[in-house]
């Protein structure tokens, strides 16, 4: 992919991974639209902010309409927004709690891809980037729905890449390890910074690498291919 000249939409862009990706794109001569539930305390200079509750179908439809009307030059969609509940299914968390997790982690990815592919098809070079997780390789027991949704993102990205192979749209999957963000503040383990993840992404992006495995996600992927049982034990901490 060309490093500059794109208009990039990043969901979950007001903090953490999304903000770090935004800084990388802005630093390389791109324009960036960041979507979140509200504006950040310290906005990035030059970024455009749009508010949307991605767990709500009506909000997503309004966002798509706004992009078609005001940002016809959009060329990159990054589905980064995600939420995670940790606890025992059916005890600590119940369907009503998990429904929002599914809507953000799966519903928003599908809705935005469906609504924005018509815009992307008109560009000579365009891309969709779906952010999955190392937990799509092997799940951890404490986040059953999150892990399942990220496995969906992984599978969907592969199928979408094949369907769009003859178009101008490239499909990327970014597979982060444990990243030091607000979502993982109570999670133990070795973490990389959002900036380190953005740097790993940028290397893969410039090389047209369809699946970008960062940090320990790359090691887990290799171990899982050689010994799935060992990879499962490592994720569980056995």
Secondary structure by P-SEA (a helix, b strand, c coil): ccccccbbbbccccccaaaaaaaaaaaabbbbbbbcccccccccccbbbbbbccccaaaaaaaaaaaacccccccbbbcccccccccccccccccccaaaaaaaacaaaaaaaaacaaaaaaccccbbbbbbcccccccccccaaaaaaaaaaaaaaaaaaaaaccccbbbbbbbbcccccccccccccccccaaaaaaaaaaaaaaccccccccaaaaaaaaaaacaaaaaaaaacc
